[in-house]
Amino acid sequence: MRIMWCNMKRESVFLMVFLIILATSLSSALEIQRVEASGTVYIRADGSIDPPTAPISTIDNVTYTLTGNITSDADGIVIERDNIVLDGAGYTVQGIWSTWGIAGVGLTGRSNDTVENVNVKGFGCGIELSLCYVGKNSIVGNNITNNVHGIYSETVYNDNRISGNNITNNGGDGIWFWHASNDSIIGNNIKANEASGIYLMSSQYNTISENNIADNGIGINAGWEKFDIHSLRNRIFSNNFVNNSVQAGGFEWEPNAWDDGYPSGGNYWSDYSTRYPNAVEIDHSGLWNTPYVIDVSNKDNYPLMPTYGVTIDAHCNTEGTGVAVPIIEDVSATGYATPHTFDSLRGFHTFAVPNTDTSDHRFLQWSTGQTSTAITVSSAGTYTAYYSRSILRSDLDRNNAVNILDLSIAAKAFSSKPGDPNWNPAADLDNNGIINILDVTIVAKDFGRTV
């Protein structure tokens, strides 16, 4: 009995120790998996980072770069220093409570600061600018999603710029301007925000341009408080308003400029053709002739037609291969060679290719049948310039015919050798390093021939 009892006691002790070890292991595993809120990170006025363990680095107290994600149950990052750049480097500032008044990145009273490349989500407002009287702050290239408001800008003036951001799926407004003046909202994707894409509250003299404003409750909205200034004299043009429940609202008695005049035009409205089925284009300009009416005080006088894209290509018929030639658009060099696609075109555009290229390919015609090297287009498609390779080496001026001009070129280079001032390698048709009667004879034999 004594031996059995001792064995049972030993087994009980082993079991107890095992359970303690197991519980400790599970506790440690849970501790490792749990994500702790880091709290607010400050970039102080003296350039220091508080707390110093936060995942932000700087070597010059000017550019501050995130080196990891930040999770916070309060404000995410608060900037207290002017003339700096906060580069998110693609990392995320994540909020735990989407409570109004809590910001992912906050700038109060700041000037000449830039916030870029940050993912911000889960806050009352993703990025907040307030009391920025001197201005010149930039919010550029950030991804601001799933907050109450995307960007909240209160009492900010003078050349603050919001550009190139993706501002989507926020529960309130994508961008909320309150008492903002002389600022700009340019080139942002503002999409699927529950309230408004852009909300202007008592804001004046701002520029809103080149934004994609789509699938929001209201595309752009305006308002004012009692006895306060109205939202007027803003310039709103070159934007795409697409499939918002209400494209624009709240501007009654608040006149704003909705176009940049002719021929620059106004905005694209996805419901335009439904509202104005009899509208026609103005002089191949890409603009509709009937204004888009927002209310009694606001209208877009020159609504934009839908955009289209074209591909300019080139092909050699005799070789059955593609040809790379430079493309000119509307008399200006584009810096592109065939093939290249041009997007977001409106109205008529003229594209041109050279008559010949450096490999002696000669232009024949376009795929549309046009024989001029310039083609004017107004609709989507692929436009191919067809070339052939000349078999007439004696066509010295590359005009697709051998004539007196070619004889004249050979005559001017007669008796010349490489290094002579009148040497012309194209006229050395027999490749013997000297231009003589043999070369002139070749031109004479081909005289009158064409490609």
QUIRALIN-V433165 format. One record per residue. SS is DSSP state (H for helix, E for strand, - for the rest). Layout:
# QUIRALIN-V433165
SS
SS
This chain:
# QUIRALIN-V433165
-
H
H
H
H
H
H
H
H
H
H
H
H
H
H
H
H
H
H
H
H
H
H
H
H
H
H
H
H
H
H
H
H
-
-
-
-
-
-
-
E
E
E
-
-
-
-
-
E
E
-
-
-
-
-
E
E
-
-
-
-
-
E
E
E
E
-
-
-
E
E
E
-
-
-
-
E
E
E
-
-
-
-
-
E
E
E
-
-
-
-
E
E
E
E
-
-
-
-
-
-
-
E
E
E
E
E
E
-
-
E
-
-
E
E
E
-
-
E
E
E
-
-
-
E
E
E
E
E
E
E
E
-
-
E
-
-
E
E
E
-
-
E
E
E
-
-
-
E
E
E
E
E
E
E
E
E
-
-
-
E
E
E
-
-
E
E
E
-
-
-
-
-
-
E
E
E
E
E
E
E
-
-
E
E
E
-
-
E
E
E
-
-
-
-
E
E
E
E
E
E
-
-
E
-
-
E
E
E
-
-
E
E
E
-
-
-
E
E
E
E
E
E
-
-
-
-
-
-
-
-
-
-
-
E
E
E
-
-
E
E
E
-
-
-
E
E
E
E
-
-
-
-
-
-
-
E
-
-
-
-
-
-
-
-
-
-
E
E
-
-
H
H
H
H
-
-
-
-
-
E
-
-
-
-
-
E
E
-
-
-
E
E
E
E
-
-
E
E
E
-
-
-
E
-
-
-
E
E
E
E
E
E
E
E
E
-
-
-
-
E
E
-
-
-
E
E
E
E
-
-
E
E
E
E
E
E
-
-
E
E
E
E
E
E
-
-
-
E
E
E
E
-
-
-
E
-
-
-
-
E
E
E
E
E
E
-
-
-
-
-
-
-
E
E
E
E
-
-
-
E
E
E
E
E
E
E
E
E
-
-
-
-
-
-
-
-
-
-
-
E
-
-
H
H
H
H
H
H
H
H
H
-
-
-
-
E
-
-
-
-
-
-
-
H
H
H
-
-
-
-
-
-
E
-
-
H
H
H
H
H
H
H
H
H
-
-
-
-
E
-
